[in-house]
Amino acid sequence: MTDSATGRFEKSRGRMADGFKAIIADSEELLSAAVAVPGEGFAEARKKFEDKLQRARTALVDASKPMIAKAEETAAAGNDYVRANPWTAIGVAGAAGLLIGLLAAKR
């Protein structure tokens, strides 16, 4: 049960990271194309954009570290609880399944 939750989290995290990476890659491509455009004001804007892009890359890496650590900690706590109280976990899962089944049957 915990493995599937961890797997879903990893997939979601991967999709989010891929989205940010695509944005950064597109921004770098735009920046490369902007190098050919002349103009002093444009050069200053390009420099500011480059700085912001670098900060975004750093922020992405820094922001993902605590999120990953917290998710791993939560998954480990859930795993420990289920191993310590298997019948309680089965009861809660059964009640949740029953509730979902009742809600789905009403539709």
Backbone as a chain_set.jsonl record, in Angstrom:
{"seq": "MTDSATGRFEKSRGRMADGFKAIIADSEELLSAAVAVPGEGFAEARKKFEDKLQRARTALVDASKPMIAKAEETAAAGNDYVRANPWTAIGVAGAAGLLIGLLAAKR", "coords": {"N": [[0.828, -1.184, 0.0], [1.878, 1.276, 0.871], [3.98, 1.368, -0.859], [2.724, 1.737, -3.334], [1.611, 4.278, -2.975], [3.924, 5.759, -2.625], [5.032, 5.314, -5.106], [3.149, 6.605, -6.774], [3.5, 9.2, -5.85], [6.153, 9.632, -6.609], [5.88, 9.524, -9.403], [4.238, 11.762, -9.843], [5.866, 13.773, -8.841], [7.955, 13.532, -10.61], [6.696, 14.258, -13.024], [6.093, 16.938, -12.451], [8.654, 18.013, -12.058], [9.663, 17.521, -14.609], [8.056, 19.256, -16.057], [8.906, 21.766, -15.072], [11.556, 21.622, -15.9], [11.184, 21.626, -18.656], [10.151, 24.19, -19.025], [12.355, 25.704, -18.243], [14.205, 24.84, -20.171], [12.957, 25.765, -22.529], [13.08, 28.475, -21.988], [15.831, 28.876, -21.987], [16.328, 28.335, -24.665], [14.926, 30.435, -25.854], [16.44, 32.523, -24.849], [18.861, 32.004, -26.112], [18.13, 32.476, -28.759], [17.637, 35.164, -28.559], [20.104, 36.314, -28.37], [21.083, 37.05, -30.838], [19.726, 39.338, -31.468], [20.158, 42.75, -31.888], [20.952, 45.667, -29.836], [21.172, 47.827, -27.084], [19.447, 48.169, -24.874], [17.991, 45.849, -25.088], [19.962, 43.996, -24.595], [20.43, 44.424, -21.889], [17.957, 43.64, -20.822], [18.024, 40.977, -21.581], [20.154, 40.082, -20.002], [19.06, 40.385, -17.422], [16.976, 38.546, -17.629], [18.425, 36.214, -17.952], [19.684, 36.059, -15.45], [17.436, 35.715, -13.785], [16.53, 33.27, -14.748], [18.613, 31.588, -13.971], [18.344, 31.798, -11.189], [15.849, 30.599, -10.954], [16.41, 27.968, -11.684], [18.093, 27.225, -9.553], [16.31, 27.586, -7.415], [14.42, 25.616, -7.989], [15.835, 23.252, -7.546], [16.51, 23.614, -4.833], [13.958, 23.801, -3.668], [12.845, 21.312, -4.086], [14.195, 19.532, -2.432], [13.424, 19.67, 0.461], [10.757, 18.899, 0.158], [10.882, 16.339, -0.891], [12.206, 15.054, 1.209], [10.301, 15.332, 3.269], [8.147, 13.89, 2.192], [9.249, 11.319, 2.051], [9.646, 10.88, 4.769], [6.995, 10.94, 5.695], [5.926, 8.754, 4.29], [7.441, 6.706, 5.423], [6.588, 6.858, 8.08], [3.889, 6.205, 7.77], [4.156, 3.606, 6.794], [5.394, 2.379, 8.999], [3.298, 2.622, 10.875], [1.261, 1.059, 9.704], [2.495, -1.433, 9.727], [2.741, -1.807, 12.466], [0.091, -1.767, 13.303], [-1.745, -3.632, 11.81], [-4.419, -4.628, 11.623], [-6.021, -2.469, 12.25], [-5.388, -0.773, 10.146], [-6.395, -2.285, 8.027], [-9.108, -2.242, 8.704], [-9.683, 0.542, 8.487], [-9.116, 0.932, 5.775], [-11.057, -0.776, 4.673], [-13.418, 0.496, 5.563], [-13.177, 2.941, 4.233], [-13.31, 2.035, 1.593], [-15.906, 0.998, 1.575], [-17.393, 3.351, 2.015], [-16.727, 4.828, -0.296], [-17.78, 3.095, -2.194], [-20.536, 3.226, -1.547], [-21.035, 5.937, -2.105], [-20.48, 5.97, -4.838], [-22.449, 4.259, -5.778], [-24.759, 5.709, -5.424], [-24.771, 7.525, -7.468]], "CA": [[0.0, 0.0, 0.0], [2.774, 2.417, 0.947], [4.786, 1.381, -2.08], [1.953, 2.33, -4.426], [1.516, 5.719, -2.698], [5.239, 6.306, -2.909], [5.173, 5.281, -6.568], [2.33, 7.686, -7.345], [4.17, 10.456, -5.518], [7.345, 9.746, -7.455], [5.441, 9.853, -10.759], [3.771, 13.154, -9.831], [7.043, 14.618, -8.664], [8.696, 13.484, -11.873], [5.988, 15.072, -14.02], [6.258, 18.336, -12.084], [10.042, 18.37, -12.349], [9.795, 17.561, -16.068], [7.419, 20.499, -16.501], [9.815, 22.871, -14.785], [12.726, 21.483, -16.774], [10.778, 22.057, -20.001], [10.064, 25.65, -18.997], [13.72, 26.225, -18.212], [14.812, 24.574, -21.477], [12.363, 26.708, -23.476], [13.616, 29.798, -21.664], [17.211, 28.906, -22.48], [16.247, 28.418, -26.125], [14.532, 31.815, -26.14], [17.6, 33.349, -24.544], [19.84, 31.788, -27.194], [17.64, 33.175, -29.946], [17.683, 36.604, -28.303], [21.487, 36.786, -28.461], [21.303, 37.613, -32.172], [19.017, 40.612, -31.623], [21.007, 43.847, -31.429], [20.331, 46.712, -29.033], [21.706, 47.914, -25.729], [18.35, 47.928, -23.939], [17.645, 44.431, -25.192], [21.045, 43.261, -23.938], [20.191, 44.527, -20.449], [16.797, 42.785, -20.541], [18.501, 39.602, -21.746], [20.978, 39.794, -18.822], [18.14, 40.208, -16.294], [16.268, 37.289, -17.856], [19.401, 35.16, -17.698], [19.843, 35.976, -13.997], [16.213, 35.139, -13.233], [16.515, 31.866, -15.147], [19.566, 30.89, -13.096], [17.723, 31.723, -9.865], [14.762, 29.62, -11.047], [17.044, 26.643, -11.651], [18.547, 26.999, -8.185], [15.123, 27.46, -6.569], [13.812, 24.315, -8.272], [16.626, 22.237, -6.839], [16.377, 23.839, -3.393], [12.581, 23.554, -3.239], [12.503, 19.894, -4.151], [14.857, 18.765, -1.372], [12.59, 19.455, 1.655], [9.533, 18.207, -0.226], [11.233, 14.914, -1.011], [12.503, 14.552, 2.551], [9.042, 15.242, 4.01], [7.369, 12.787, 1.619], [9.876, 10.071, 2.488], [9.371, 10.763, 6.201], [5.577, 10.601, 5.821], [5.75, 7.382, 3.813], [8.039, 5.807, 6.42], [5.698, 6.851, 9.247], [2.713, 5.412, 7.38], [4.582, 2.208, 6.711], [5.579, 1.907, 10.373], [1.986, 2.504, 11.511], [0.56, -0.098, 9.14], [3.151, -2.651, 10.212], [2.463, -1.954, 13.898], [-1.356, -1.919, 13.502], [-2.28, -4.093, 10.525], [-5.869, -4.79, 11.612], [-6.598, -1.125, 12.209], [-5.222, -0.3, 8.775], [-7.347, -3.029, 7.194], [-10.432, -1.707, 9.023], [-9.809, 1.88, 7.901], [-9.185, 0.761, 4.32], [-12.364, -1.353, 4.36], [-14.434, 1.54, 5.755], [-13.033, 3.902, 3.137], [-13.829, 1.366, 0.395], [-17.357, 0.945, 1.704], [-17.895, 4.706, 1.817], [-16.584, 5.147, -1.726], [-18.758, 2.265, -2.894], [-21.863, 3.806, -1.332], [-21.124, 7.199, -2.851], [-20.504, 5.655, -6.266], [-23.717, 3.598, -6.081], [-25.809, 6.731, -5.458], [-24.706, 8.234, -8.745]], "C": [[0.869, 1.243, 0.0], [3.616, 2.518, -0.315], [4.024, 2.012, -3.239], [1.799, 3.828, -4.223], [2.846, 6.398, -3.009], [5.468, 6.354, -4.422], [4.384, 6.391, -7.246], [2.959, 9.042, -7.07], [5.372, 10.673, -6.424], [6.969, 10.127, -8.884], [5.002, 11.305, -10.844], [4.944, 14.114, -9.717], [7.852, 14.67, -9.958], [8.039, 14.323, -12.953], [6.159, 16.552, -13.73], [7.673, 18.812, -12.41], [10.266, 18.451, -13.859], [9.182, 18.833, -16.63], [8.31, 21.697, -16.262], [11.046, 22.812, -15.676], [12.398, 21.936, -18.196], [10.681, 23.571, -20.072], [11.452, 26.262, -19.028], [14.401, 26.009, -19.557], [14.265, 25.53, -22.54], [12.894, 28.115, -23.248], [15.047, 29.933, -22.152], [17.244, 29.018, -24.001], [15.882, 29.84, -26.557], [15.7, 32.757, -25.907], [18.665, 33.211, -25.626], [19.425, 32.514, -28.462], [17.751, 34.678, -29.78], [19.097, 37.169, -28.409], [21.738, 37.49, -29.791], [20.632, 38.97, -32.357], [19.885, 41.734, -31.06], [20.22, 44.821, -30.541], [20.812, 46.657, -27.604], [20.63, 47.627, -24.687], [17.954, 46.46, -23.929], [18.707, 43.585, -24.504], [20.86, 43.278, -22.427], [19.021, 43.629, -20.039], [17.198, 41.316, -20.616], [19.315, 39.175, -20.518], [20.082, 39.559, -17.602], [17.402, 38.875, -16.41], [17.178, 36.109, -17.552], [19.601, 34.962, -16.193], [18.628, 35.318, -13.35], [16.11, 33.657, -13.566], [17.449, 31.046, -14.267], [18.994, 30.747, -11.69], [16.585, 30.701, -9.853], [15.308, 28.201, -10.996], [17.459, 26.285, -10.225], [17.361, 26.785, -7.252], [14.444, 26.107, -6.768], [14.535, 23.21, -7.517], [16.437, 22.376, -5.329], [14.978, 23.497, -2.883], [12.243, 22.068, -3.225], [13.102, 19.09, -3.006], [13.984, 18.592, -0.132], [11.308, 18.691, 1.343], [9.794, 16.705, -0.32], [11.489, 14.318, 0.368], [11.221, 14.374, 3.358], [8.194, 14.081, 3.488], [7.944, 11.437, 2.044], [9.6, 9.818, 3.969], [7.92, 10.337, 6.433], [5.314, 9.163, 5.389], [6.313, 6.376, 4.826], [7.154, 5.72, 7.661], [4.441, 6.034, 8.956], [3.027, 3.933, 7.332], [4.755, 1.618, 8.113], [4.238, 1.697, 11.068], [1.248, 1.259, 11.023], [1.186, -1.397, 9.626], [2.859, -2.894, 11.689], [0.985, -2.258, 14.162], [-2.026, -2.426, 12.225], [-3.805, -4.191, 10.516], [-6.586, -3.443, 11.599], [-6.529, -0.579, 10.787], [-6.202, -0.996, 7.835], [-8.764, -2.507, 7.427], [-10.666, -0.337, 8.405], [-9.923, 1.78, 6.388], [-10.536, 0.181, 3.903], [-13.483, -0.326, 4.498], [-14.378, 2.569, 4.632], [-13.578, 3.308, 1.841], [-15.342, 1.289, 0.408], [-17.982, 2.311, 1.449], [-17.827, 5.11, 0.343], [-17.594, 4.349, -2.547], [-20.175, 2.802, -2.744], [-22.053, 5.1, -2.11], [-21.221, 6.949, -4.363], [-21.834, 5.036, -6.667], [-24.864, 4.61, -6.167], [-25.833, 7.481, -6.783], [-25.301, 7.361, -9.769]], "O": [[0.632, 2.166, -0.779], [3.926, 3.614, -0.782], [4.608, 2.74, -4.041], [1.849, 4.584, -5.192], [2.879, 7.483, -3.59], [6.028, 7.317, -4.946], [4.873, 7.039, -8.17], [2.96, 9.925, -7.928], [5.579, 11.77, -6.943], [7.642, 10.946, -9.51], [5.344, 12.006, -11.796], [5.004, 15.133, -10.405], [8.365, 15.721, -10.345], [8.718, 15.018, -13.709], [6.35, 17.345, -14.652], [7.857, 19.891, -12.974], [10.972, 19.339, -14.338], [9.718, 19.425, -17.567], [8.461, 22.55, -17.136], [11.523, 23.843, -16.152], [13.228, 22.554, -18.863], [11.082, 24.174, -21.067], [11.698, 27.225, -19.754], [15.104, 26.897, -20.039], [15.024, 26.047, -23.359], [13.131, 28.858, -24.2], [15.436, 30.98, -22.67], [18.091, 29.717, -24.558], [16.456, 30.378, -27.504], [15.92, 33.685, -26.685], [19.297, 34.195, -26.009], [20.258, 33.096, -29.157], [17.94, 35.396, -30.762], [19.267, 38.382, -28.524], [22.529, 38.431, -29.853], [20.943, 39.683, -33.312], [20.3, 41.683, -29.903], [18.99, 44.797, -30.505], [20.858, 45.593, -26.986], [20.884, 46.912, -23.718], [17.622, 45.902, -22.883], [18.387, 42.564, -23.895], [21.101, 42.275, -21.756], [19.092, 42.939, -19.022], [16.756, 40.506, -19.801], [19.184, 38.045, -20.047], [20.323, 38.63, -16.831], [17.225, 38.164, -15.421], [16.745, 35.12, -16.96], [19.678, 33.829, -15.719], [18.77, 34.465, -12.474], [15.645, 32.871, -12.741], [17.11, 29.933, -13.865], [19.14, 29.696, -11.065], [16.381, 30.013, -8.853], [14.733, 27.332, -10.34], [17.205, 25.176, -9.754], [17.399, 25.904, -6.393], [13.946, 25.519, -5.809], [13.903, 22.338, -6.921], [16.23, 21.385, -4.63], [14.833, 22.96, -1.785], [11.426, 21.628, -2.416], [12.553, 18.049, -2.644], [13.805, 17.457, 0.31], [10.827, 17.921, 2.173], [8.981, 15.903, 0.139], [11.044, 13.209, 0.664], [11.066, 13.373, 4.059], [7.584, 13.362, 4.281], [7.192, 10.515, 2.363], [9.352, 8.683, 4.375], [7.649, 9.474, 7.269], [4.567, 8.439, 6.046], [5.721, 5.32, 5.052], [6.985, 4.643, 8.232], [3.986, 5.263, 9.8], [2.236, 3.107, 7.788], [4.318, 0.499, 8.381], [4.055, 0.704, 11.773], [0.685, 0.503, 11.815], [0.473, -2.36, 9.906], [2.742, -4.04, 12.123], [0.66, -2.933, 15.139], [-2.811, -1.695, 11.62], [-4.43, -3.872, 9.505], [-7.649, -3.31, 10.993], [-7.491, 0.004, 10.288], [-6.773, -0.361, 6.948], [-9.534, -2.344, 6.481], [-11.738, -0.082, 7.857], [-10.741, 2.472, 5.782], [-11.102, 0.598, 2.893], [-14.388, -0.27, 3.665], [-15.414, 3.015, 4.139], [-14.238, 4.007, 1.072], [-15.99, 1.489, -0.619], [-18.987, 2.415, 0.746], [-18.781, 5.674, -0.193], [-18.19, 4.875, -3.487], [-20.934, 2.829, -3.713], [-23.108, 5.328, -2.703], [-21.956, 7.639, -5.069], [-22.305, 5.262, -7.782], [-25.83, 4.394, -6.898], [-26.874, 8.023, -7.156], [-25.365, 7.736, -10.94]]}, "num_chains": 1, "name": "protein.A"}
